[in-house]
Amino acid sequence: MPYVRVEITRGATRDQKKQLVGDITDSLVGRLGKKPEHIHIVIDEVDEDNWGFAGMLTTDWRKQQS
């Protein structure tokens, strides 16, 4: 029973998340032969002020990029 946890920053639409779940499911079915009804996918949305990389918070990094 595959369990996949995806962490993203907030902002994805419901449709984007639906497509993502479909893509991940299709990949596990196609590559590993898993049954779709056995696949569990959890999407955690993290506020950009709680996500850091390149030595800074995502909100600060995005401001710097614009």
N, CA, C and O atoms as a DFTB+ gen file, in Angstrom:
264 C
 N C O
     1  1       0.837      -1.167       0.000
     2  2       0.000       0.000       0.000
     3  2       0.889       1.239       0.000
     4  3       1.388       1.637       1.052
     5  1       1.094       1.857      -1.166
     6  2       1.920       3.061      -1.204
     7  2       1.250       4.235      -0.497
     8  3       0.046       4.462      -0.615
     9  1       2.066       4.958       0.231
    10  2       1.646       6.202       0.886
    11  2       2.612       7.265       0.411
    12  3       3.820       7.148       0.615
    13  1       2.089       8.303      -0.223
    14  2       2.925       9.378      -0.747
    15  2       2.517      10.670      -0.062
    16  3       1.337      11.017      -0.005
    17  1       3.508      11.370       0.455
    18  2       3.254      12.655       1.095
    19  2       3.951      13.732       0.280
    20  3       5.156      13.660       0.040
    21  1       3.184      14.732      -0.145
    22  2       3.705      15.821      -0.958
    23  2       3.583      17.102      -0.155
    24  3       2.503      17.435       0.333
    25  1       4.677      17.816      -0.017
    26  2       4.640      19.096       0.685
    27  2       4.917      20.195      -0.326
    28  3       5.919      20.169      -1.041
    29  1       4.001      21.168      -0.371
    30  2       4.122      22.300      -1.283
    31  2       3.792      23.578      -0.527
    32  3       3.153      23.541       0.525
    33  1       4.228      24.701      -1.067
    34  2       3.792      25.966      -0.481
    35  2       2.356      26.221      -0.925
    36  3       1.907      25.703      -1.948
    37  1       1.651      27.015      -0.150
    38  2       0.245      27.305      -0.435
    39  2       0.098      27.985      -1.789
    40  3       1.006      28.664      -2.270
    41  1      -1.068      27.783      -2.388
    42  2      -1.358      28.502      -3.618
    43  2      -1.829      27.633      -4.771
    44  3      -2.364      28.151      -5.751
    45  1      -1.643      26.329      -4.676
    46  2      -2.128      25.459      -5.745
    47  2      -3.653      25.403      -5.700
    48  3      -4.260      25.386      -4.629
    49  1      -4.242      25.376      -6.863
    50  2      -5.703      25.287      -6.933
    51  2      -6.144      23.846      -6.671
    52  3      -5.336      22.918      -6.694
    53  1      -7.428      23.687      -6.426
    54  2      -7.984      22.346      -6.230
    55  2      -7.753      21.506      -7.480
    56  3      -7.417      20.326      -7.384
    57  1      -7.934      22.115      -8.658
    58  2      -7.735      21.387      -9.902
    59  2      -6.279      20.950     -10.078
    60  3      -6.018      19.836     -10.532
    61  1      -5.346      21.806      -9.728
    62  2      -3.928      21.433      -9.813
    63  2      -3.610      20.267      -8.882
    64  3      -2.876      19.352      -9.254
    65  1      -4.162      20.305      -7.675
    66  2      -3.918      19.210      -6.726
    67  2      -4.570      17.922      -7.217
    68  3      -4.004      16.840      -7.064
    69  1      -5.759      18.037      -7.807
    70  2      -6.439      16.869      -8.361
    71  2      -5.591      16.238      -9.467
    72  3      -5.437      15.018      -9.514
    73  1      -5.048      17.064     -10.347
    74  2      -4.194      16.569     -11.422
    75  2      -2.916      15.936     -10.878
    76  3      -2.455      14.918     -11.394
    77  1      -2.351      16.536      -9.843
    78  2      -1.151      15.996      -9.219
    79  2      -1.406      14.609      -8.638
    80  3      -0.608      13.692      -8.832
    81  1      -2.515      14.461      -7.930
    82  2      -2.882      13.158      -7.365
    83  2      -3.050      12.133      -8.489
    84  3      -2.611      10.990      -8.361
    85  1      -3.686      12.545      -9.589
    86  2      -3.845      11.653     -10.726
    87  2      -2.513      11.249     -11.336
    88  3      -2.300      10.080     -11.658
    89  1      -1.618      12.213     -11.495
    90  2      -0.296      11.931     -12.073
    91  2       0.512      10.974     -11.201
    92  3       1.126      10.036     -11.707
    93  1       0.509      11.210      -9.901
    94  2       1.257      10.338      -8.984
    95  2       0.669       8.937      -8.999
    96  3       1.402       7.948      -9.027
    97  1      -0.658       8.855      -8.980
    98  2      -1.322       7.553      -9.021
    99  2      -0.974       6.818     -10.313
   100  3      -0.612       5.642     -10.279
   101  1      -1.079       7.501     -11.443
   102  2      -0.757       6.887     -12.730
   103  2       0.682       6.377     -12.762
   104  3       0.953       5.304     -13.301
   105  1       1.594       7.141     -12.187
   106  2       2.997       6.738     -12.154
   107  2       3.201       5.465     -11.338
   108  3       3.916       4.559     -11.765
   109  1       2.574       5.396     -10.167
   110  2       2.719       4.209      -9.318
   111  2       2.057       2.986      -9.952
   112  3       2.552       1.867      -9.811
   113  1       0.955       3.194     -10.638
   114  2       0.287       2.092     -11.324
   115  2       1.159       1.617     -12.491
   116  3       1.396       0.419     -12.643
   117  1       1.631       2.550     -13.306
   118  2       2.396       2.220     -14.498
   119  2       3.784       1.675     -14.227
   120  3       4.240       0.759     -14.912
   121  1       4.451       2.226     -13.242
   122  2       5.843       1.835     -12.992
   123  2       5.995       0.697     -11.993
   124  3       6.912      -0.116     -12.104
   125  1       5.092       0.643     -11.016
   126  2       5.224      -0.373      -9.967
   127  2       4.099      -1.400      -9.967
   128  3       4.124      -2.356      -9.191
   129  1       3.118      -1.202     -10.833
   130  2       2.018      -2.156     -10.907
   131  2       1.084      -2.135      -9.701
   132  3       0.418      -3.127      -9.406
   133  1       1.041      -1.000      -9.007
   134  2       0.179      -0.888      -7.826
   135  2      -1.269      -0.667      -8.241
   136  3      -1.533      -0.126      -9.315
   137  1      -2.191      -1.074      -7.410
   138  2      -3.610      -0.851      -7.667
   139  2      -3.985       0.548      -7.171
   140  3      -3.622       0.934      -6.060
   141  1      -4.714       1.307      -7.998
   142  2      -5.076       2.673      -7.597
   143  2      -5.784       2.740      -6.252
   144  3      -5.569       3.676      -5.482
   145  1      -6.626       1.752      -5.965
   146  2      -7.376       1.778      -4.705
   147  2      -6.499       1.524      -3.485
   148  3      -6.970       1.647      -2.354
   149  1      -5.240       1.175      -3.691
   150  2      -4.316       0.961      -2.578
   151  2      -3.372       2.143      -2.365
   152  3      -2.573       2.143      -1.428
   153  1      -3.464       3.130      -3.220
   154  2      -2.543       4.275      -3.168
   155  2      -3.172       5.413      -2.358
   156  3      -4.306       5.827      -2.600
   157  1      -2.400       5.896      -1.397
   158  2      -2.831       7.025      -0.563
   159  2      -1.870       8.191      -0.800
   160  3      -0.652       8.023      -0.750
   161  1      -2.431       9.364      -1.055
   162  2      -1.622      10.553      -1.310
   163  2      -2.124      11.677      -0.416
   164  3      -3.316      11.983      -0.389
   165  1      -1.202      12.282       0.312
   166  2      -1.534      13.397       1.196
   167  2      -0.765      14.618       0.710
   168  3       0.447      14.556       0.503
   169  1      -1.472      15.719       0.529
   170  2      -0.839      16.980       0.145
   171  2      -0.875      17.911       1.342
   172  3      -1.944      18.284       1.825
   173  1       0.294      18.278       1.809
   174  2       0.410      19.254       2.900
   175  2       0.816      20.587       2.297
   176  3       1.809      20.683       1.576
   177  1       0.036      21.614       2.603
   178  2       0.372      22.955       2.140
   179  2       1.008      23.730       3.288
   180  3       0.447      23.828       4.379
   181  1       2.171      24.267       3.022
   182  2       2.950      24.972       4.026
   183  2       2.979      26.459       3.681
   184  3       3.221      26.836       2.534
   185  1       2.733      27.284       4.670
   186  2       2.829      28.723       4.477
   187  2       4.263      29.091       4.085
   188  3       5.219      28.535       4.626
   189  1       4.408      30.021       3.154
   190  2       5.741      30.400       2.671
   191  2       6.646      30.950       3.771
   192  3       7.869      30.876       3.655
   193  1       6.066      31.497       4.830
   194  2       6.889      31.968       5.948
   195  2       7.411      30.802       6.788
   196  3       8.245      30.999       7.670
   197  1       6.926      29.596       6.519
   198  2       7.383      28.408       7.240
   199  2       8.202      27.481       6.349
   200  3       8.426      26.322       6.700
   201  1       8.647      27.975       5.211
   202  2       9.423      27.175       4.266
   203  2      10.671      27.972       3.909
   204  3      10.575      29.107       3.443
   205  1      11.812      27.393       4.122
   206  2      13.046      28.096       3.820
   207  2      13.957      27.298       2.911
   208  3      13.981      26.069       2.966
   209  1      14.696      27.989       2.084
   210  2      15.746      27.390       1.269
   211  2      16.692      28.490       0.825
   212  3      16.351      29.672       0.875
   213  1      17.861      28.105       0.398
   214  2      18.885      29.064      -0.030
   215  2      19.182      30.079       1.078
   216  3      19.569      31.216       0.807
   217  1      18.996      29.652       2.321
   218  2      19.331      30.509       3.452
   219  2      18.301      31.561       3.801
   220  3      18.581      32.452       4.603
   221  1      17.108      31.481       3.217
   222  2      16.097      32.488       3.525
   223  2      14.699      31.882       3.442
   224  3      14.512      30.791       2.904
   225  1      13.722      32.608       3.983
   226  2      12.337      32.176       3.882
   227  2      11.856      32.360       2.443
   228  3      12.327      33.247       1.732
   229  1      10.937      31.533       2.031
   230  2      10.427      31.585       0.659
   231  2       9.855      32.955       0.329
   232  3      10.057      33.456      -0.777
   233  1       9.142      33.570       1.273
   234  2       8.576      34.897       1.010
   235  2       9.684      35.901       0.684
   236  3       9.539      36.708      -0.234
   237  1      10.778      35.853       1.425
   238  2      11.895      36.777       1.181
   239  2      12.590      36.459      -0.145
   240  3      12.966      37.368      -0.885
   241  1      12.760      35.167      -0.441
   242  2      13.404      34.771      -1.685
   243  2      12.595      35.247      -2.885
   244  3      13.158      35.749      -3.858
   245  1      11.262      35.089      -2.817
   246  2      10.405      35.509      -3.928
   247  2      10.445      37.032      -4.111
   248  3      10.421      37.520      -5.240
   249  1      10.504      37.773      -3.014
   250  2      10.616      39.236      -3.125
   251  2      11.924      39.599      -3.822
   252  3      11.962      40.510      -4.649
   253  1      12.974      38.894      -3.490
   254  2      14.284      39.165      -4.056
   255  2      14.307      38.871      -5.564
   256  3      15.034      39.523      -6.315
   257  1      13.511      37.891      -6.001
   258  2      13.496      37.491      -7.403
   259  2      12.724      38.471      -8.292
   260  3      12.921      38.505      -9.506
   261  1      11.832      39.276      -7.668
   262  2      11.038      40.189      -8.500
   263  2      11.631      41.568      -8.597
   264  3      11.069      42.437      -9.264
